[in-house]
Amino acid sequence: MSGHQREPNPSAALFERERELAVVEQAVHGLCGRGPLGKDREPGRDGGLLLFSGEAGLGKTALLNEARRMAAECACCTVLFGRGSKSAEQVPFNVVRQLLQPTLAAMTPAARQEMLGGWYDIAGPALGIVPPIERQADPQGVRDGLDWVITQLAQGGRRLVVVIDDAHWCDPESLGWLTSFAVRLGELPLLLVLAYRPEELPTHTPAFRKLVEARGVRPVELRALTPEAVAGLVREALGPKADDPFCREVWAVTGGNPYDTVELIAKAQDRDMNPVEESAVLLRDLGAAARGKGLVARLEQMGPSATRFAWAAAVLGTEIDAKLVTGLAGMGPSEAAVAADRLREARILTGSSTLEFAHPLIATAVYRAIPPATRTAMHGQAAWLSADAGQGVAVSARHLLEVHPDQDPDVVSQLRAAAREHLAVGAPDAARRCLERALQEPPPEEEKATLLYELGCATLLTSPKTTVNHLRNALELPGLSEELRVDATYRLSQAYAHNNQLREAADVVADQASRTPSGPGRMRLQAAHYMWKGIQIEEEDAHGRSRRIAELACRLEGRDNAERALLVLRGFDGMIRAENALQVTEFIDRALVDGRLADGMGWTNTEWGFEIPSVVGITYAYCDRLDEAQELFDEAVRAFEISGWSGAHLAFAHDFRGLVLRRRGDLVAAEEALRKGLGLADRLGPGLPIQWDGTCMLIDTLLARGKVDEAQEVAEKNSFCPPYSPAIVLPDAACLAGRLLLARGKAKEAVAELEAAGRRLEERGRHNTLWAPWAFDLAEALAQDEPERARAPVGPGAAARQPVRHGDRRRRGAAQVGRPGRAGGAPGQTRQSRAAPAPGALPLRVRGGPGRPRSGAAGVRAARRRGRTAARGPDGGRAVRRGRPRRHRSYGPGRGGPGGRRAHRLSTRPGSGPVTSRGAPARFPRRAGFRWGGFGGRGFGSGGSGGLRPAARRRFPCGGG
């Protein structure tokens, strides 16, 4: 109880509820800034989560109504109310719309759009204020949009009280959003009040059960009334002459349930029963009529019109339109009005133009009393009546889900239309239910394959295993057009890949490609085959695949998106194999249109997915085309946020931005981006590819900053341990595991891990030791105990020279950043103290790392010297360097470009001359011996036969940026 005395409440539901009412009052007044004895104080953020649990009839609704009343009395409060319904449990975002539509409807269209901002087109369809468009919305993006709406309302100067009754009957989409939003309650001036039946917690949203059963959450459990409380109710209603035996029998019949108690007392009043012991024997029969079969019998005694009207209301559910009930019951207006009056007098229905059952128990009893065949027929009629009334296909579909299959093509058409609307509002599970029901109808034979294809597309993001089954079945049936067959195969391979079945993903597109005529469709499948093969860690015949894609790509000009995708994958394969950086980026450049992604290959395009644009950006990032890479991934973040794709797509975009920032040397910004991406990935569940990428990149960045302990914490939290991801991650997981072991001072374990990783990579021709940094770390791990192995020409010393083979001399210095230590070091210096990147390790200034980094030519030369330490022999490295051309001078800082340097690059497009990183012609001085030649297999400046003539090599820097 609060400090002031409460007036006695005549409602049975609030008898013996002083403790519960005190909890409600404390929560509401704490939010509104009213202290004990009603004294005002400064409003704070004293919101949170308030849960009431109990079986049906214990008074949960009465307590919620009291909470709403208290909040409404506070001038600083806005109250949002919604109620779950068993009959509307299949309508997506039904409870969300109940909560927010009244508030949004009171605003002008301009005010609504201003409040939602960029989320207007994303969350608007789910809220029912924007017509859905023909596209699949990302469920996580819609949830984030709803978070934004609630946050705006809560921070608009008024406290917010959100009250939801019968939460156990909420639709999955609303309940899923509420559960995810509950973690933010401490950040906002918002009180969320929920009531539910613990024995009916839904199975479709396990997270809600975890929420209400969490250790830190203590629901207020409602108990049955005591015999003394029931006696008080009886005497208050029937007079003080009610004797103890009569009151005791009322308690025994009702079990102290407040709803049953008040119903039994009301019936005793209607019969003018004398409340004495002699009348107590009649209470059993009266009590049986309050619910279940007794209620049904009482309803039947009221006549066929009242019964039919009640049945129609039960089929329609909550917030029942009186006109629809009249039509569904098959009555005229006058007959329906009489039936409604009788039901209101019997305390079965309430309301006038919009009807409600007096209690959910009554609604359930009436609905279950309808004969099954009649109930099914009424649902069918309700579907068409709802559609004619303009309530939309989503409302009609929930009735069609209850109709028996009858080979009706109209039902199939309506369910497919409802599925498209569900996808457009971000409810793929609801779409799946509609399509699965349409499949049971069944559809016409010629439509079955297309329906299976639609079903597979609907489940792609939520259930890859289910998608595999549906799409395989669709491909086995006739009826798919050639275009849909190619698309179904491509999406099937995506489902396999999302399920970490990369071999199956590659095989299924290869098999379908062999049976597809030549053209863009076949090339699309070939591109998918090379993509899924190329990103396998344990790929078989890696050299054969590289040879085949090279032979195919050399004939392509990038005339359509299929050719462009193959060119992109050819460039990515060359980067992984440490081919000439200029040649690698030349393939990527040919795949772009005016330096940008072609139409149909954008980040949110569903034909190709986001993998191809990602490969473009990753290849640019590892070839030092950092401006283009950062522009691409910045565009990805914007595109995904605009489209509301806040799940894996946005997480990948932030991770790849972090990769570019890591390559630039901006370690602080890189860590921030990677933590944001990994935080988004954590919402999707464990073990996904995005978590591997984010975890590896974050560990690598933390090691570069010298934060070894934090890197280990990230590894443990995200289960960074064998077996590693079957797909390529950035950087290579096994190599990074060795680097982490070395940073922690576990040299022997690091040697074993790095040697195994090196053998695996070398066997497959993956020589890029910037992406897979095993050689430098292995050389350091061996330097003290086995220096001869560390500098062996065929060992890590030779592998460490692969950045030069890749055609970028700066790559060696860049590869040093973040190494867990350097060979040698001061006596007594620990590996952890040497984990910081060395000054000058990158040609660009490393921002955020410890020490004082240098930049420019001096930094590059210093990094180069350290990079050669492990490979230098007793002769000072002369034997290793013998026969190699003289190294070339690098440009210093202060000459434009990113990080204060001009990075001249050579374009290899036919007919083009050298260009700068910004696309302007480079001004090379006229000099004897300068002319264009062919590309050698090892790249400029590394002994290859092509490129610039020797006189020009001595003057100009070479490499991919």
NUKEVO-753555 format. One record per residue (C-alpha): residue in three letters; x, y, z. Coordinates in steps of 0.25 Angstrom, whole numbers, plus 2048, in hexadecimal, padded with zeros to 3 digits. Example, Ala and Ser with C-alpha at 12.3 -4.5 7.8 and 13.67 -1.06 7.14 Angstrom:
Ala8317EE81FSer8377FC81D
***
This chain:
Met800800800Ser80480E7FDGly804819808His7F681D806Gln7EA815809Arg7E380E7FDGlu7D480E7FCPro7CE8007FCAsn7CC7FA7EEPro7BF7F37ECSer7C57EB7E1Ala7C87DC7E4Ala7D47DC7DCLeu7DB7E67E5Phe7D77E07F2Glu7E47DC7FAArg7EC7E27F0Glu7F27ED7F8Arg8007E87F6Glu7FF7E77E7Leu7F87F57E7Ala8037FB7EFVal80D7F57E5Val8067FB7D9Glu8058097E0Gln8138097E4Ala8178067D5Val80E8107CFHis81181B7D9Gly81F8187D9Leu81F81A7CACys8178277CAGly81F82D7D5Arg81582C7E1Gly81A8277EEPro8148227FBLeu80782A800Gly80682F7F1Lys8118397F2Asp81783D7E5Arg82583C7E2Glu82E83D7D6Pro82A8337CBGly8358287C9Arg83781C7C1Asp8318137CBGly82A80A7C1Gly82D7FB7BELeu8257EE7BDLeu8197EA7C6Leu8147DC7C4Phe8077D67C9Ser8057C77C8Gly7F97BF7CCGlu7EF7B57C6Ala7E27BA7C0Gly7D87C27C8Leu7E27C67D3Gly7E17D57D0Lys7EC7D87C7Thr7E47E17BEAla7DE7E97CALeu7EC7EC7CFLeu7F07F07C1Asn7E47F97C0Glu7E87FF7CDAla7F68027C8Arg7F08097BCArg7E78117C5Met7F38167CEAla7FC8197C2Ala7F08217BBGlu7EF8297C7Cys7FD82E7C6Ala7FE8397BDCys80C8357B8Cys8088277B3Thr8048217A6Val7FD8147A7Leu7FE80979CPhe7F57FD79DGly7F47F0796Arg7EF7E2798Gly7F27D5792Ser7E87CC78DLys7E77BD78ASer7DF7C077DAla7E97CA778Glu7F57C377CGln7F97C176DVal7F87CF769Pro8067D6769Phe8087E2771Asn7FA7E2776Val7FD7E6784Val8077F077FArg7FD7F7777Gln7F37F7783Leu7FE7FE78BLeu802809781Gln7F780B777Pro7EF814780Thr7FA81D783Leu7FF81E775Ala7F182076FAla7F082D778Met7FC833771Thr7FC83A763Pro802832758Ala80E83C758Ala81083A767Arg81082B765Gln81A82C75AGlu823835762Met82282D76FLeu826820767Gly83082675FGly83881C757Trp83081175DTyr823815757Asp82480C74BIle82A801753Ala82180075FGly815807759Pro80F7FA752Ala8107F275FLeu8097FE766Gly7FE7FE75CIle80080D758Val80880A74BPro803801740Pro80D7F573FIle8157F5732Glu81A7E972AArg8277E6731Gln82B7DD73DAla82E7E5749Asp8397E1753Pro8327DD760Gln83D7E3768Gly83C7F0761Val82D7F1764Arg8307EE773Asp83B7F9773Gly83080276DLeu8267FF777Asp831801782Trp83380F77CVal82481277CIle82380E78BThr83081678EGln82B822788Leu81E82278FAla82581F79DGln82F82B79AGly824834796Gly82383B7A3Arg8188317A9Arg81A8247B1Leu8158187A9Val80D80C7AFVal80B8007A6Val8017F67ABIle7FF7E97A5Asp7F47DF7A9Asp7F47D07A6Ala8037D17A1His8037C27A0Trp7F97C4794Cys8017CF78DAsp8057CC77EPro8137C777DGlu8187D4776Ser8137DD781Leu8187D478CGly8267D3785Trp8277E2784Leu8237E4793Thr82C7DA798Ser8387E0790Phe8347EE794Ala8337EA7A3Val8427EB7A4Arg8427FA7A2Leu8377FD7ACGly8428027B6Glu84680D7ACLeu8398137AAPro82E81A7B3Leu82580E7AFLeu81D8047B7Leu8197F77B1Val80D7F07B8Leu80A7E17B3Ala8007D77B8Tyr8007C97B4Arg7FC7BB7B8Pro8097B37BCGlu8037A57B7Glu8007AB7A9Leu80E7B17A6Pro80F7B1797Thr8197A7790His81B7B0784Thr8237BA78BPro82C7B3795Ala8337C0798Phe8277C579FArg8277B97A8Lys8367BC7ABLeu8327CA7AEVal8277C77B8Glu82F7BC7BFAla83C7C37C0Arg8437C47CDGly8427D37CEVal8337D47CBArg8297D17D6Pro81B7D17D0Val8107D47DAGlu8087C77DCLeu7F97C97DEArg7F37BF7E8Ala7E57BA7EALeu7DC7C27F4Thr7DB7BD803Pro7CE7B8809Glu7CE7C5811Ala7CF7CE804Val7C47C67FDAla7BB7C7809Gly7BD7D6809Leu7B97D77FAVal7AC7CE7FDArg7A87D7808Glu7AB7E4800Ala7A27DF7F5Leu7977D77FCGly7977DE809Pro79C7DC817Lys7927D181AAla79A7C7811Asp79F7BC81BAsp7AC7B581CPro7A87A8816Phe7A37AF80ACys7AF7B7808Arg7B87AB80AGlu7B17A37FFVal7B37AF7F6Trp7C27AE7F8Ala7C279F7F7Val7BA79F7E9Thr7C37AA7E3Gly7D07A77E9Gly7D27B57EDAsn7D37B97DEPro7CE7C87DETyr7C87C67D0Asp7C07BA7D4Thr7BC7C07E1Val7B67CD7DCGlu7AF7C57D1Leu7A97BB7DBIle7A57C67E4Ala79E7CD7D9Lys7967C17D5Ala7927C07E4Gln78D7CE7E3Asp7857CC7D6Arg77E7C07DDAsp77B7C87EAMet7827BD7F1Asn7827BD800Pro7917BD805Val78F7B3810Glu7947A5812Glu78779E80CSer78A7A57FFAla7987A17FEVal7957947F7Leu79079B7EBLeu79E7A27E9Arg7A47977E2Asp79A7977D6Leu79B7A67D5Gly7AB7A67D5Ala7AB79B7CAAla7A47A57C1Ala7AF7B07C2Arg7B97A97B9Gly7BB79D7B0Lys7AF7947ADGly7A679C7B7Leu7A87A97AFVal7A57A27A2Ala79879C7A8Arg7947AA7ADLeu7977B079FGlu78F7A5798Gln7837A87A1Met7837B779CGly77F7B278EPro7857AF781Ser7867BE77DAla78F7C1789Thr7977B5787Arg79A7B7779Phe79D7C677CAla7A77C1787Trp7AD7B777EAla7B07C2773Ala7B67CB77DAla7BF7C0782Val7C47BD774Leu7C77CB771Gly7CF7CC77EThr7D27DA785Glu7CE7E8781Ile7C27E277AAsp7BB7EA770Ala7AC7E9773Lys7A87EA764Leu7B27DE761Val7AC7D676CThr79E7D9766Gly7A27D5758Leu7AA7C875DAla79E7C4766Gly7947C575AMet78B7CF761Gly7847DC75EPro7877E8766Ser77B7E876FGlu77D7D9773Ala78C7DB775Ala7897E777EVal7807DE787Ala78A7D3788Ala7957DD78CAsp78C7E3797Arg7897D579CLeu7987D279CArg79C7DF7A3Glu7917DC7AEAla7977CE7B0Arg7A57D57B2Ile7AA7CD7A6Leu7AD7D979DThr7B07E87A0Gly7B07F4796Ser7A77F978BSer7AD7FC77DThr7BA7F4782Leu7B77E878AGlu7C07E0794Phe7BE7D479CAla7BD7D77ABHis7C87CE7AEPro7D27C67A6Leu7CD7B97ADIle7BF7BC7A7Ala7C57BE799Thr7CD7B179AAla7C17A979FVal7B87AE794Tyr7C27AC789Arg7C479E78DAla7B579B78EIle7B479D77FPro7B2790777Pro7BF78E76FAla7B978E762Thr7B179A765Arg7BD7A176AThr7C579E75EAla7BA7A3755Met7B87B075DHis7C77B375BGly7C67B174CGln7BB7BB74CAla7C27C5756Ala7CE7C574CTrp7C67CA741Leu7BE7D474ASer7CB7DA74FAla7D07DB741Asp7C47E273CAla7C47EB749Gly7D27F0745Gln7D97EA750Gly7E47E5747Val7EA7D7743Ala7F17D5751Val7E47D5759Ser7DE7CC74EAla7E97C274EArg7E87BF75DHis7DA7BA75ALeu7DF7B274ELeu7E97AB756Glu7DD7A575EVal7D67A0751His7D779174DPro7DF78F740Asp7D578E735Gln7DE790728Asp7D879E727Pro7E17A771EAsp7DB7B3724Val7E07AF731Val7EE7AD72CSer7EE7BA725Gln7EA7C2732Leu7F47BB73AArg7FF7BE730Ala7FB7CC730Ala7FB7CC740Ala8097C6740Arg80E7D1737Glu8087DC740His80E7D574CLeu81C7D5746Ala81A7E4743Val8177E7751Gly8237DF757Ala81B7D275BPro8227C6754Asp81C7BC75EAla80E7C175BAla8117C074CArg8167B274EArg8097AD755Cys8017B374ALeu8097AC73FGlu80A79F746Arg7FA79F748Ala7F97A3739Leu802796736Gln7F878E73DGlu7EC793735Pro7F278E72CPro7F5798721Pro7F3795712Glu7FE78C70DGlu804796704Glu8067A0710Lys80C79671AAla81A798716Thr8197A7716Leu8127A7724Leu81D79E729Tyr8277A8724Glu8207B472BLeu8207AB738Gly82F7A9737Cys8317B8734Ala8287BC741Thr8317B374ALeu83F7B6744Leu8427C074FThr83C7B975BSer83D7AA758Pro8487A574ELys845797750Thr83679974DThr83A7A1741Val84379573CAsn83778C73CHis82D795735Leu83779972AArg83C78B727Asn82D787726Ala82A79271DLeu83678F714Glu831781713Leu82378570DPro82078A6FFGly8197986FELeu8257A1702Ser8297AA6F7Glu8387AA6F3Glu83A7B76FALeu8337B2707Arg83B7A5706Val8487AD706Asp8447B6711Ala83F7AA71AThr84C7A3718Tyr8547B071BArg84C7B2728Leu84D7A372BSer85C7A572BGln85B7B1734Ala8527A873ETyr85D79E73EAla8687A8740His8607AF74CAsn85F7A1752Asn86E79F751Gln86D795746Leu87679B73CArg87978E734Glu86A78C732Ala86979A72EAla874799723Asp86F78B71EVal86078F71CVal86379B713Ala86E79470BAsp864789709Gln859792704Ala86379A6FCSer86678E6F4Arg85778D6F0Thr85579C6EDPro8577A16DFSer8627AB6DDGly85F7B96E1Pro85E7C26EDGly8567B86F5Arg8617AE6F3Met86C7B86F6Arg8657BC703Leu8657AD708Gln8747AC704Ala8777B970CAla8707B3718His8777A6716Tyr8857AD716Met8817B6722Trp87D7AA72BLys8897A2727Gly8927AD728Ile88E7B1737Gln8907A373CIle89B7A1746Glu89D792742Glu89B794733Glu89F78872BAsp8A578B71DAla8A8799720His8B279B715Gly8A879570BArg89D79E70FSer8A77AA70EArg8AB7A6700Arg89D7A46FBIle8987B1700Ala8A47B86FAGlu8A27B26EDLeu8937B66EDAla8967C46F2Cys8A07C76E8Arg8967C76DDLeu88C7D06E4Glu88A7DE6E2Gly87F7E16EDArg8747E36E3Asp8697DE6EDAsn8687DC6FCAla86C7CD6FBGlu8797D06F4Arg87B7DB6FEAla8797D170ALeu8837C8703Leu88E7D3702Val88C7D7710Leu88E7C8715Arg89A7C770CGly8A07D4712Phe89D7CE720Asp8A47C171DGly8B07C8718Met8B17D1725Ile8B07C472DArg8BB7BE725Ala8C47CA726Glu8C47CD717Asn8C87DA711Ala8C07E5719Leu8BE7ED70CGln8B97E2704Val8B07DE710Thr8A97EC711Glu8A87EC701Phe89E7E1702Ile8977E870CAsp8977F5705Arg8917EE6F8Ala8867E9701Leu8817F7704Val87A8016FCAsp88080F6FDGly88780B70AArg87A807711Leu8727FA713Ala8697F7707Asp85A7F8707Gly8557EB70DMet8617E8715Gly85F7F2720Trp8607EE72FThr8517EC731Asn84E7E5724Thr8497D7726Glu84D7D1719Trp85C7D071CGly85C7D372BPhe8667DB732Glu8717D2730Ile8767D7723Pro8777E6727Ser87E7E1734Val8887D972CVal88B7E6724Gly88E7EE731Ile8967E3737Thr89F7E272BTyr8A17F172AAla8A47F1739Tyr8AF7E7738Cys8B57EE72BAsp8B67FB732Arg8AB80172ALeu8A6806738Asp89E813733Glu89580A72AAla8947FF734Gln88F80973FGlu886810735Leu87F802732Phe87D7FE741Asp87880C745Glu86E80A73AAla86B7FD73FVal86880274DArg85F80D747Ala85780373EPhe8557F9749Glu850804753Ile84780A748Ser8417FD745Gly8407F9753Trp8497ED752Ser84E7ED760Gly8527DF762Ala85E7D775BHis85F7E1750Leu8627ED758Ala86B7E5761Phe8737E1755Ala8747EF750His8797F575DAsp8837E975EPhe8887EC750Arg8897FB753Gly8927F775FLeu89B7EF756Val89D7FB74DLeu8A080475AArg8A97F975FArg8B17F9752Arg8B2808752Gly8B8807760Asp8AC80E767Leu8AB804772Val8A280B77BAla89880E771Ala89A7FF76CGlu8977FA77AGlu88B80277BAla8857FD76ELeu8887EF771Arg8827EF77ELys8757F5778Gly8757EA76ELeu8777DF778Gly86C7E5781Leu8627E4775Ala8677D6772Asp8657D1780Arg8567D477FLeu8557CA774Gly85A7BE77CPro8677B677EGly86F7AF773Leu86C7B8767Pro8767BC75CIle8757CA760Gln8797C776ETrp8867C1769Asp88A7CD761Gly8867D776BThr88E7CF776Cys89A7CD76EMet89B7DB769Leu8997E1777Ile8A37D777DAsp8AD7DB773Thr8AB7EA775Leu8AC7E9784Leu8B97E1783Ala8BE7ED77AArg8BA7F6785Gly8C27EE78FLys8B57EA796Val8B97DB798Asp8B07D87A4Glu8A47DF79DAla8A67D7790Gln8A67CA799Glu8997CE79FVal8937D0792Ala8987C378DGlu8927BC799Lys8857C3799Asn8837BF78ASer8887B178BPhe8947B4782Cys89A7A6782Pro89A79A779Pro893795771Tyr8947A376ASer88A7A8760Pro88979F753Ala8897AC74BIle8957B6749Val8957C1753Leu89C7CE754Pro8A77CC759Asp8A97BD758Ala8A47B7765Ala8AF7AC767Cys8BA7B7764Leu8B47C076EAla8B37B6778Gly8C27B4777Arg8C47C3778Leu8BC7C3785Leu8C37B878BLeu8D07BF788Ala8CC7CC78EArg8C87C479BGly8D67BE79BLys8D27B0797Ala8DD7AF78CLys8DD79F78BGlu8CE79F789Ala8CF7AA77FVal8D97A3777Ala8D0797776Glu8C479F772Leu8CC7A8768Glu8D379D761Ala8C679575FAla8BF7A275AGly8CB7A4750Arg8CB79674BArg8BC797748Leu8BD7A5741Glu8CA7A1739Glu8C3794734Arg8B879C72EGly8C07A7728Arg8BB7B2732His8C87BA734Asn8C37C7738Thr8C97C8746Leu8C27D5749Trp8B57CF749Ala8BB7C274FPro8C67C7758Trp8CD7BB75CAla8DB7BC756Phe8DF7C975EAsp8DA7C376BLeu8E07B5769Ala8ED7BC766Glu8ED7C3773Ala8E87B777BLeu8F47AF776Ala8FE7BA776Gln9037B8784Asp9037A9785Glu9057A5776Pro90B7B176FGlu90F7A9763Arg9017A4760Ala8FC7B2762Arg9057B7757Ala9057AB74EPro9037AF73FVal8F77A573EGly8F17A874BPro8EA7B3751Gly8F57BD74DAla8F17BA73EAla8E27BA741Ala8E47C8748Arg8E97CD73AGln8DB7CB734Pro8D67D9736Val8E17DD72CArg8DD7D2722His8CF7D8723Gly8D57E571DAsp8D47EE729Arg8E17F1730Arg8D97F973BArg8D27EC73EArg8DE7E6746Gly8DE7F2750Ala8CF7F1751Ala8CF7E3755Gln8D87E6761Val8CD7EE767Gly8C77E7773Arg8D17DC773Pro8D17D6781Gly8E07D9782Arg8ED7DB77AAla8F87D2778Gly9037D5782Gly8FF7E178BAla9067E6798Pro90A7DC7A2Gly8FF7D97ACGln8F57DF7A4Thr8E87D77A4Arg8DF7D3798Gln8D47DB79ESer8DC7E779FArg8E17E5791Ala8D37E378BAla8D17F2787Pro8D37F5779Ala8E17FA776Pro8E2809772Gly8E280B763Ala8DB7FD761Leu8D1803757Pro8D480D74CLeu8C8815752Arg8C881A760Val8C380F769Arg8B8817772Gly8B581177FGly8C0808781Pro8CB80978CGly8D881078AArg8DB81B780Pro8D9816772Arg8E181B766Ser8DC81C758Gly8E281F74AAla8EF819744Ala8F6817751Gly8EB80F757Val8EA80674BArg8F980474BAla8F880175AAla8ED7F7759Arg8F47F074DArg9007EE755Arg8F87E8761Gly8F17DF757Arg8FE7DA752Thr9047D775FAla8FF7C9760Ala9037C6752Arg9117CC753Gly91D7C2753Pro92B7C3758Asp92F7CA74CGly9267D674FGly91B7D1746Arg9247D2739Ala9217C4735Val9127C6736Arg9137D372EArg91D7CE724Gly9177D0716Arg90C7D871APro90A7E6714Arg90D7F271CArg9027F7725His8FB804721Arg8F9811729Ser8EB81372FTyr8E482072FGly8E482873CPro8D882F743Gly8D283C73FArg8CF839731Gly8C0838731Gly8B782B732Pro8B282473EGly8BB82674AGly8C3831744Arg8CA82A739Arg8C882872AAla8C681A726His8C9819717Arg8C380D710Leu8C4808702Ser8B78046FBThr8B87F86F1Arg8AB7FB6E9Pro8AF7FB6DBGly8B28096D6Ser8B380F6E3Gly8BF8156EAPro8C48166F8Val8B981C701Thr8B9821710Ser8B181B71BArg8A6826718Gly8A6822709Ala8AE82E704Pro8B982C6FAAla8C782A701Arg8D28336FCPhe8DD82A6FAPro8EA8326F5Arg8EE82E6E7Arg8FA8256E8Ala90181B6E0Gly8FD80D6E1Phe8EF80F6E5Arg8E48086DETrp8D97FE6E1Gly8DB7EF6E1Gly8D47E36E4Phe8D17DE6F2Gly8DB7D36F8Gly8D67C9701Arg8DD7CF70DGly8D97DE70CPhe8E17EA70BGly8EE7EC712Ser8F07DD716Gly8F77D770AGly8EB7D5701Ser8ED7D76F2Gly8E27E16F0Gly8DE7EF6F5Leu8E77FB6F4Arg8F57FB6EEPro9017FB6F8Ala90380A6F6Ala8F580D6FAArg8F5803705Arg90080A70CArg8F881770CPhe8EA81370FPro8E380B71ACys8DC7FE716Gly8D07F771BGly8C17F871DGly8C1805724
***
